[in-house]
Amino acid sequence: MKRKLLMALLFSLLIGLLAACGGSDDADDGEASGDDAATDDGDKEVYTVATDNGYVPFEYIDEDSGDLVGFDIDLITALAEEADIEIEFETLEFDGIVAGIGSGRFDIAIAGMTITEEREESIDFTQPYYEAGLILAVQDGNDEIESIDDVDGKVIATRTGSTSQEYLTENTDAEIEAFPAIIEAYQNVLAGRSDAVLYDLPNVQYYSEKDADGELVTVGEKLTGEDYGIAFTKGSELRDVIDDALTTLKENGTYDDIYEEWFGERPEGT
């Protein structure tokens, strides 16, 4: 009996030792898996890019795919690849983008943002990546407004926080109606609630040709010479990284390829 009891105790002890050894191996395997996952995911910091989702053809939601697309989106994606950084997008209204990048809420902002002296007080910009300007547009058949000289006393729609709103405030006596999304300004003109809209030339032209079916027409000459820049919080080291990448893309033709895809022609001088 004693011999059987001793054998049982020895057997139980052996089972316990084997179980302990097995548990240790499992833990080691788990730690190794975690290390492998970290290696697979990489240890790059992910930078947040603030942008809009309603500024055609620079950044907007494709109706068919539901994806965020546009010239700015393709450009910043190519720049991130060239600079070997990871990015993720966050979309919001334009005036929130300007405020957010100035306060350091975002790492990068690309949203057809004009480089101005006022903005440069709190924001660092890359070299210009697109030359724009402002243009006036009216509903087809409106003969009362033929240029910016005719807007005093008229209701002029534009976008909140934009340089076009600033231009109207500083240079005209128009009654300004500013909207968070520029498409609202266009629709207000087409509905007859506003007499005209003032906004960035490429977007006005695109909307007039693609979405307004000829009911919205541009009038007068292009106003001001404006350059778009990619924005960063003041003093950000990332600014130089992206600026260098932009120089590279302009030199190797990648920038011209992206430009041609969205605007149907290569930039002047290339």
TABELQUI-V507097 format. One record per helix or strand of 2 or more residues. SS is the DSSP state (a for helix, b for strand). FROM is the first residue (numbers start at 1). TO is the last residue. Records with the same first field share a line. If there is no record, write none. Layout:
SS: FROM-TO + FROM-TO
This chain:
a: 2-41 + 71-83 + 94-103 + 119-121 + 148-150 + 163-171 + 182-190 + 201-210 + 238-252 + 254-263
b: 46-51 + 54-55 + 59-61 + 68-69 + 86-91 + 108-109 + 123-125 + 130-139 + 155-159 + 175-179 + 196-200 + 216-228 + 231-233
